[in-house]
């Protein structure tokens, strides 16, 4: 958890001064005790330190801690673990959601193409994330290109890739076998195949459920029987419905619920809001949470998972979330912008 900081530069400098112990020149040299306080501060609510923290900090440094909300300044949005304000210019790696952030119903959102180009021009590492496990990165790159966005396939990270990576780690770190029964499409089967799995309908170690448009009762029956026989139940993403031009369609979460009802077993779900999705993405581009940001349009998936993975979080209002809905959540993003068009100047 990182604390929100806001307001103006002078106030931020003044606040930084209040964090210094007597005789301490900068926060970079903060001692063990105030580091512990700062870590406690970061564990408390995003906007306001807890009363007990304020008392302890005030006793330590003999000064009042001003409200963090009063310290907001553009470009200074959060604190790193040592309490230093983080600027979006410090961000080295970017993760971004796709639908509602870069595209909306197959149309590029204004500013998205320029943002991606800016990342390329400034050699920023970035990944476009999607919970959709139907398509391979190559398919998705082609779909994005048709929408007017040039995203190389190696810059796309799907819940299917994250699931395959997770299962590969499971096999390597335990004595699990590598046989998987899958319900899903090319995005999932290709990812599992490339991760070294044998796709089989006899005696699998895992049942892996992904998104598909052609669920069959026969396949679901087989999944139920494999799980009852001891196969581990894994799902790529929890989404109950997915969009289509004619309206919502049942998605992975809905089919998982059917299998759970029949087996009494809950799946382990890898996609958002599991921070596992972000951790595997960061591993892929050798990113570190201290210098990585997540852009998303959903508070209950993108922002909460980004927050739990320790990232700088950016909520865009170009997708599903309206500004007035933010107050209904007990957490906040570090930054809220109308759309990605507002981010280009910060990179
Ligand atoms: Mg989205």
Boltz pocket constraint, residues with backbone or C-beta under 6 A from the ligand:
constraints:
  - pocket:
      binder: B
      contacts: [[A, 97], [A, 98], [A, 99], [A, 100], [A, 101], [A, 296], [A, 297], [A, 298], [A, 319]]
      max_distance: 6.0
